[in-house]
Amino acid sequence: MSDTRFESCIKCTVCTTACPVSRVNPGYPGPKQAGPDGERLRLKDGALYDEALKYCINCKRCEVACPSDVKIGDIIQRARAKYDTTRPVIA
């Protein structure tokens, strides 16, 4: 079963080992922290939007690697759309 809810994350960090960005960019904490862990924080306070979300290239390797089938890339993309204050406003 596919799961976009962060509660199913078992915090194993397999997603981070599969992430090509976290291997080469020390500014990116990895998909676990930007996705499920970050979402826990963002629910408490939307001001905790992390600029590191922009480093995710949405390759979905984290999702393929996730043993809990959490849709980490989707969580990150939703957070970008919801919390990014720099997006253009259509009038």
N, C-alpha and C positions, 0 to 999 in steps of 0.2 A: 504494500500500500504506500503510495506517495504521500509525503507529509510536508506541508509548508509550515507547519507549526513548529516552533523552536523547542517545545517541551519534549519532543522525542529525541533530541540530541543527547547522547550518552557521554559526551565530552571526551571522546577517545583520541581526538586530533588526527585521525586518519585523513580527513579532508585537507588539513594543513600540509601533510606530507605529499599529497597529490597536486597541490596548488603550484603552478609554475611561477606565479607572481611572488609568493612568499619566499621562494628560493632565492630570488634575485633582488628583491626590494625590501630592505630592512625597515622601511616606513610602513609597510603593510603587515598588520598583526596576523593575518591569515584568515581563512574563511570562517573558522569556528568563532573567533573573537569578533569579527565584523558581522557575522550572521547571527547564529543563535544566542551567543553570549551578549553581543551588542544589542540585540532586540530586547533582551531582559532589562537592560539598562535604559534603553530608549522608551520603554513602556512606563518606567518610573518618571522619566524626565526627558521630553523631546529635545531639550537643549543639549543633551548628551550625544547629538548627532556627531559622528566621527568622520572627519575629512578623509580618513583612510578608506572609506567605502568607495571612493572614486578610483582606487587602484584595481579593483576587481574588473577583470576583462570579460566576465560572464562566459567563460569557456565551459563551465559546468563539470569540470573534472572532480570537483569536490562532491558533487551530487552523485556521480558514478561511484566514487570511492566510499561514500557514506554507508555503513552497515545498517543504519536505521532508516535509510531512504528519506532523509530529511532533504527538502529542496532548498539547500543553502543559497544557491545562486539567486533563486527567486526571492528569498528573504532579503538578501542584500539589495536586489533591484527595487523591491517594494520600499525599502528604507530610503534608498536614494530618492525615489519619486516622492515619498511622503515628507521627508525632512529637509531635503535640499532647498535652501532659501535662495539660491542663485539661479534657479530655473526661470525662463522667461514667462512673463504674464501675458496672456492673450486678452486683449481688451475688446 
